[in-house]
Amino acid sequence: MSFLESIFGTIGDLTWGWSLIPFLVIFGGFLTIATGFVQFRYFKRMFRVLSGSNQTADPNTITAREALFVSIGGRVGGGNIAGVAVAITLGGPGAVFWMWAIAVVGMATSLVECTLAQVYKRRQEDGSFRGGPARMILHGLGENYRWLAVIYAVCLVAAFGIGFPAFQGNTVAGAAENAFGLSRLITGAVLTVGTGYIVFGGMQRIAKASDIIVPVMALGYIAMALIVIVLNIGDIPAAFASIFANAFGFEEAVSGGMGAAIAQGLRRGLFSNEAGLGSAPNVAATADVRHPISQGITQSFSVFVDTIVICSCTALMILVSDVYQPGADIDGVVLTQNALADSLGNWTSYFLTLAVLLFAFSSIIYNYYLGENAISVFTKNRTAILVFKLALMAIVFLGAVAPGATSVFFFSDPLMGVLAIVNLLALMMLFPVLARVLSDFDKQLKAGTDRPVFDPAQFPDLDLDHSAWNKKAE
């Protein structure tokens, strides 16, 4: 076991250790410039997905809004509650600014990766869609790169389909035990049954569940944060001033100063919004939309919601409280709990526990779909999917009832680094295709078409599934 740990530790060092984060930042900046600052140009358009006009007539497909909520459910999690607290503690208030910065460039990265996932999606026998980086590689780069798609799929199953659900189960059980005194066995059993009910209903049930859970958890958390902000409105200008002063080295809150703020902000921001890691495109490809860019815009919005909105809520709650101590050795969730309690009372620990439960559960069902989608790259055998569903339920239960068991899944973070590298390589090679699709979208808008429609016949040189695009212009 120690030999395996050393191998994956080396993989982690070679990815997350020094190369991957700067690469993601530089690549995101390149995409922002190369697409003409697309995340700003289409910012107003992002909010359209929240309206009721995004319905699909096919019951086997899911809407753009449902795909948005599934991906937000996956992105939003411990990183928004504990991760932000850790970033501020270790990097100072300036870390928040650099989280915002990586989110802005990450919005462009997410738009590009999710658009390409839509371009190369495939309609299934039941009418639903599948896609993601693995299929993007197979159909965009060709069979010569199947080995790259296999590496991606294996890492996706191992990291998101197996490793992370165990950690999420552990998070839920730990939070319930600390706040309500519930036995881990009871929490594990309830969580496992709930997970089974959702995943055995397929992508449609996952989407319907997320359509309910995600708005409730996100809006509830934002509402609580707004109450804290209003009650401490006089301290908000000082909080923002400390964020900017610490971000640019005018004020040093922790040892390391500006360097610590940049390092913590970028790292925690990337872990939170997942832009560029290749996870969200698997869900983005399932949506029934008129044009690939439309879903790209939607997924760019999910990065905005995750980091600019929800992470900022956590940051401001902490910074206006009296419990924040720069450089202190404290658990991230505990710091956020204490900050809430400082403003609203001890009862808020129960609210935060409920938020953690919902965040973790939505992440589990999101991770399940990523694993299932990766397995479908290898086989269409339903037995394989059934075995994976049962294995996932066992892993969630194990992670909940035996906290020490999560140490077995030490390979998750290093493999996520490999996922990101494979995804970024594919995005670089397929960027010319993205540029053509974006140009098509822009031209239709300039011609007066309010809702552009993708016509695969206009791209005869690409390996596209024409049956996946049957929308007509209005």
N, C-alpha and C positions, 0 to 999 in steps of 0.2 A: 504493500500500500504506500509506503514512504517513497518508493521508486516512482510510482505513478504520480504522487503528489509533486515530486520534484520536476517531473516532465511537464505537468500542467502549470506548475509555478513558472517554469521557464517560458512556456507559451504566453502566460499572462504578462510576464515581464517584457516580452518582445512585442506585445500588442498594446495593452493598456499602459505598460510601464513607461514608455517614452515616445513611441511613434504614432500611435493611433489617434490620440486626442489632437495633436497639432495637425495631423493629416485631415481629420474631419473638419477642423476649423478652416484650414486653407481651402479644402475642396468646397465647403459650403460657401466661402467667400467667392470662389471662382464661379460657382453656379449662380450666385446672386447677380454677379456682373454679367455673365454670359447670357442669362435669361432676361436681361434688362430690368433687374430688380422686380421680378415677377411677384414676389410676396407683397410688395407695396402696390404694384399696379392693380392687383386683383383683391386687395384687402377688403374692400366693401362687398365684393361678390361672395366672399367667404360666408357671410351671414345668411345668404339665401338658403343654405342647407337646413337652417333651423325652422323654415316655414313649412307649411303643410303641403306644398306643391311638389314635393319630391317623392311622390308615390309611384309604385310600379304595379302594373296590372297582373304581372305573373306572380302567383303565390309562392313559387319556388325560388324566386330571387329576392334579394334584399335591397332596400333603398339606400341612397347616398347618406341619408341621415342615420340610418341604422348602422351602416358601416362606420360612420364617424363616431357613434357612441361606443361601438365595440372597441375601436382603436383607442379612444380616450380612456375607456375602462382598463385597457392594458397599460397605457402610458402612465395614467394617474395611479399612484400607489404609495409605498413607503417613502419613495424619493421626495414626494411632495410634502410629507409630514416630518419624517425623520431626516431625510437627506438634506433638506434645506437648513434644518437646525444644525446639523453637523457642519455644513459648509460655512455658516455664519460663525459658529464657534471656533473652527479651525482657521478660517480665512478672513474673518472679520466681516463687517457689513458690506464691504466692497465686493465680496463674493456674489452678492445678489445682482450687481450690475453686470458681472461677467456671465451670470446665468441668463440674464436678458439678452446679452450679446450673442451667446451661442444659440439661443432660441431663434433670434432673428435670422441668422444664416441657416439654422436648421430648418426653418420654414421653407426655404428654397430647396434644400436637400430632400425634404420629405415630399415636396411637390413633384420633384423629378423622379424619385424612386417609385412613388405611388402611381404616377402617370404611366411610366413604362410597364408597371405591373398590369395596369388596365389595358394597355396596347396589346400585350401578349397573352391576355387571359383566354381561357378555353371554356366553352359551354359544355356542361356535363349532360348525361342522359336524362336526368330529372329536370333539366332546364336551368339549374344553378350554374354558377361560374367558379372556376378555380384559377389561381394565378399566384404571382409572387416571384421573387428573385430566381428560384430554381427554374421555373418555366420561362422566365425572361431570358435566362442564359441559354436554355435548350432551343427556344424558337428565335431568339434574337441573335445569338452568337453561333448557333449551329451545333450539330452532333459532335464536332471535334472538341467541343468544350463540355461534353456531358460529365467528364470527370470533375469539373468545377461545380456543376450543379449537384452532383452527388456529395461532394464535400460540404456544400452549403446545407443540403437536406439533412445529412447526418448530424451536423452541428446544431441545426435547428431543433431536431427531435431531442437530442441530448440536453441542450441548454434550456430551451423554453418548454419542451414537452415533458421532460422528466425532472430536471434539476430545480427550476424555479417554483413549480407547484409545491414541492416539499417545503421550501422556505416560506411560501405564502401560507401554507397550512400551519406551519410553526408560528407565524406572526399572528394569525387569527386566534389560535388556541392560547398563546401567551397573553394576548390582550384581554381575552375573555376571562382567563384565570386571574389576572392581576386586578381587573376592574370589578368583576362580578363573583369571583370565587368559584367559577364553574370548573369542573373537572375537565382535564384535557381529553379524557376518554369520551365524555358527553359531547364536547365541542367537535372533536374529530369525527364522531359518528354522524352528527347533524350536518357538518360540512361535507362529508363524503356522500351522504344521501342527496343533499342539494346539488352537489357537483354532478352526480350521476344522472339526476333528473334533467339537468340542463344539457349535458353533453350527449345523452342518448336521444335528444330531440333534434340533433343536427344543427347546422348553421342557422336555420330559421329560428329555432328556439333560443340559441345563443344571442341572436340579434334582438329578438323580442325582449329577452331578459335584460340585456344591456340598455335597451330603449327605455326601460323603467328604472333600473338601478342607477345608471350613470347620472341622469339628470337629478335624481333625488340626492345622491351623495355629493355631487359637485355643487349644486345650488345650495344645499344645506350647509356645506362647509364654507362657501363664499358668503352666505348670509351671516353666519357666525363671525366670520372675519370682519365683515362690514360693521357689525355691531361693536366689535372691539375697536375698530378704527374710529367710528363716530364718537365713542366714549373717550377716546384718547386723541381727538382731532388736533388738539394743541401741540401734541408731540410729533405729528406726522411730518411737518416741514423739517424738523431736526433729524428725523429718521432718514429722509431722503438726502439731506445734506451729508450725513455720515456715510451713506452708501456711496455717493459720488466722490467724497473726499478720500475715503479709504480705497476706492477702486483705482484712483490715479496717484496714490502715494502721498497725498497732502496730509493724510492723517494715518497713523499706524496704530491699529487696534490689537494686532497679535504679532508675534515674532515672524519675520518673513515679509511683513508689510504688503506691498502691492503684489509681489510674486506669489505669496500665499493666497491672496484674494483671487488672482487670476487662475491659479492651479485648482483651487477648491471650486470656484464658480464654474469653470469649464467642465471639470470632471462630473460634478453633481448635476449640472445642467444636461449633459449628454446622457447620463444614466437615467435621468428623469424622462426626457422627451423622446429618446431612442431614435432621433433623426439620423439616418445614415446607417443604422444597424441592420436594416433589411427585414425587420419584424413586421411593422405596420403594412407594408405592401401586400403581404399575404391576405390581410383582411380587406384592404382597399380594392383588390381585384375582384372581390365577390359582389360589389355593388353594380346594379343595373343603371347605367348612366348614358347620357347622350354622347358624351365626348370624354376621352381619357383625361384631358386637362381639368375637366369639371371635378373629378374625384381627386386629382392632384391638389386642386385648390382647397377642397374639403379637408384633406389630410394635413395640409399646411395649417389650416385653422385649428386642428387638434393639437398641434405643437404650441400654437398661441395660447390656447385654453390651458394646456398643461403647465407651461412655464410662466408665461407673462401674467396669467390670471391667478391660477391656483398656487403656484410656488410663491408668487408675490404676496398673496394673502397670508401664507405661513410666515414669511419673512417680516412683514409689518407687524403681525401679532407678537412676534418675538422681540422686535426692536423697540416697541413702545412699552414693553413690560419692564418691571424692575428685577426680573429674575435672570436676565441675560448677562452672562459674564464671559467676555472674550477669552478664549484659550482654556476655558474650564473643561474638566474631564467629566462629561455628562452624556447620558444616552439621549439621542436625538428626539425620540418620542417623548421622553420624560420632560425635556426642555419645552417642547411645544405644549404638553399638558400643563406644565407649571405656568407658562405664559398665559394660556387661556384662563386658568384658575385665578391668576393674579388680577385679571380684568373682570371676570364674570363669576368667580366662585368655584368651589371644588366640584360642583355638580357637572361641570364641563368635561371632567375626565371620563364620564360615562358617554357623553356625546362623541368625544374624540375616539373612544374605543369602538363605538358603533361605526364611525367613519372609517377606521382602520379595517373593521370587519368587511364593510362593503367594498372598500378599495381592494382588499386582498382577494375577496371572492370574485370580483369582476376580472382581476388579473388571472386567476386560476382558469376561468372559462376561456379567456383570451389565449392563454398559453396552451390550453388544450387544442384549440383550433389550429394554432401554428404547428403543433406536433402532428396533428391529423393531416394537415395539408402537406407537410413534408413527407409523411409516409406514402401519401397518394402519388408522389413522384416515382416511387419504387414499384408500387403494386396497386391494383384496383380491387384486390381481394378483400371482401368485406370482413372476413375473419380476422385479418390483420388489424383492421380498424377496431373491431370488437375487443381484441386482446389489448390494444392500446388504451381503450376506454377503461377497461377493468384495471389495467396496470396503473393508470392515472389515479383512479379512486384509491387504490392501495397506497400509492405514494403520498397522496394528500393525507390519508389517515395516519400513515407512518410518521410523516412530518409533524402532525398535530400532537400525537400522543407520545412521541419519543424525540424530544428536542435535539438530543445528541446525534440522532440519526441523520440530521441534515448535513453533518460533516462529511458524509459519504458522497455528497454531491458537490464536492470542491471543484469539479471540472466545469461548472456552469459559466462562471465569469470568463475564464480563458477561452472557452469555445465561443462565447459571445463576441470576443475580440476577433476570432477567426471569421465568424459570420460577417462582421463589419468589413473586414478586409476584402473578402470575396465579393460582397455586395458593392463596395466602392469600385473595385476593378471592373465589374460588369457595367456599372453606371458610366464610368469613363469611356469604355468601349462603345456604349450605346448612346452616348450623348448626341451624336449627329441625328439619330432617330428622334430623340426628344425635341431637338431644335426644329425638325420638320413638322412634328405634331403640334408644337406650340405655335409655329408660324401659321399653320392651318386654322387654329383656334382664333388667333389674332386677326387674320384676314376676314374670317366670317363675322367677327364683331365689328370690324371696320366697315363691312358691307351692309351692316344694319341688322344682322341676325342676332336676336337677343339671347337665344339658347343654341349655340353652335352644335352641329351634329357631325359625328365622325363617320366618314365614308371609307371603308377599307379598300375600295376599288381605286382610290386615289394613291394608294401605296402598294402597287403590284409587286414590288421587289421585296416586300416584307412577308415573313411567314405568319400571317394573321388568320384568326378564326372568323370568317365573314359572318357566320351565324350568330356570333356574339354581338353583332351590331345591326339592329333592325329598327332603330329609331328613325323617324322621319321629321324633317324640318316643319315647323309650324308656320 
